[in-house]
């Protein structure tokens, strides 16, 4: 019997590619994101699942995605005292 690890897969609309980009976090980053409120992902924590994309385009999309994630965090309401 094979056990599969449950993973979240997300969608992202990139400005650099017209198709929807599927991505996920690395296992270590997913654990940190689920257990630490102040976690900020790094570029190497993001995995692009679209296999047909060229390597350089994946790299550029990862940077765009990280920028979008970090920018979204700044829009969160301030924490209540």
N, C-alpha and C positions, 0 to 999 in steps of 0.2 A: 504494500500500500504506500503510495507516494503522498507526502504532505506538501501542500503548496502554501507558501506564505502569502497572506492577504496584503495586497498593496493598493494604494489609491493611485488612480491614473487621472490626470487633469487635462483639460483642453486649453489651448491658447491661440488667439488670433494674432498672427504676426504681421507686421507691416512689410516684412521682407519676403514673405511667401504667401501665396493666395489660398492654400489649403489649411485646414485646421491642424495645429501642431499638438500631438499627444506627448505628454511628459510626466515624469514622476520624480520623487526624491530618491536618493540612495537610501539603503536600509538604515544606516547610522543617522542620516539627517532626518529621516521620518521619525525615528525614535526621539531625537532631540526636539523636533518640532511639536510632537505630541505631548512631551513631558516638561518642556521649559517655555514659559510665557515670553521670555525675552530672546528667544532663538532667532538669529538672523542667518539665512542660508548663504552659502558661498557658491561661486560659479561651478565648482566641481561637485556640488551636491545635487545638481539638476541633470537629469538624464532625458534626452530627447529620444522618443520611441519611433519616430518616423525613419525607417531604415533607408529609404530611397534618396534622402537628402545628401548633397555633397558635404564633406567634412567641414569646409570653411563656412558654409551656410548654417550648419548646425551650431558651430561656434558663435557666429553672429546672433543667431536666434537665442542661444543661451544667455548672452549678454543682454539682449533686449528683454527677455523673460525675467532675469534677475533684477534689472532696473524697474520693471513693472511691479514685481513683488515688493521690493523695498520702498518704492514710491507709494504703493497701496498701504503699507504699514504706517506711513506718516499721516494718513488720513483717518486713523483710528481716533476715537474720542479720548480725551485725557482720562486717566485712571482716577476713580473716586478715592478720597482719603479714607 
